[in-house]
Amino acid sequence: MTALFKRTSILDEALASVVQEVQRSLVVIQSGRFGAGAGVIWQSNGLILTNFHVVAHGHAHVILADGREFAARRVLHEPGLDLALLQIDATGLPAASSSDSRLLRVGQLVMALGHPWGQRGMVTTGIISGLGSVQINDARGSIDIIRSDVSLAPGNSGGPLIDASGAVIGINTMVVGGDLGVAIPSHVIAGFTDQILAPHIFQRADSHVTA
């Protein structure tokens, strides 16, 4: 039993450290009078990734994990994917790492970070329950999605879905897919961000995106 407790303690500590690191890259996004959503620092030069619906109704205001606040401008968006890139005037930020969602497997442990009901930096855990696609009102016709049993609520939109190593494998959305536990996978995000960030290279969990 002692050995089991030790292994459990090591796992708990490892996951807590992973979450703490990713929380440094998690931001609050306020837009107009429509409440607050989440976003993740995608590059250290001030690029923030979030859902389009989070910033669709007004000027975006970003609050970093360290409490600093910035006005943000939208530099790229795609409503069909429910994705948007924002730019703030800051450098040297703790950018998230990402991994290739095409390598995911059903049953894999995942965690969602966000600000459900205004509670900042909350984390929910679950497993990948399915890897599929949904129809969208776009020329593509459909997009790939990640389905999981993580609990999402208003305020989680735009926040990262991460694997056990802390790498971002998707961006949570409560619009695409029409139900809870849906995320836009990182390989779809790569195609979106490549419009201004080519060449895109998936980052390992122990590295950060550089400006």
Sequence and secondary structure as in RCSB ss.txt:
>XXXX:A:sequence
MTALFKRTSILDEALASVVQEVQRSLVVIQSGRFGAGAGVIWQSNGLILTNFHVVAHGHAHVILADGREFAARRV
LHEPGLDLALLQIDATGLPAASSSDSRLLRVGQLVMALGHPWGQRGMVTTGIISGLGSVQINDARGSIDIIRSDV
SLAPGNSGGPLIDASGAVIGINTMVVGGDLGVAIPSHVIAGFTDQILAPHIFQRADSHVTA
>XXXX:A:secstr
 HHHHHHHHHHHHHHHHHHHHHHTTEEEEEETTS EEEEEEEETTTEEEE GGGSTTS EEEE TTS EEEEEEE
EEETTTTEEEEE S  S     B  GGG  TT EEEEEE GGG TTEEEEEEEEEEEEEE SSTT EEEEEEE  
   TT TT EEEETTS EEEEEESSTTSSSSEEEEHHHHHHHHHHHH S     TTS    
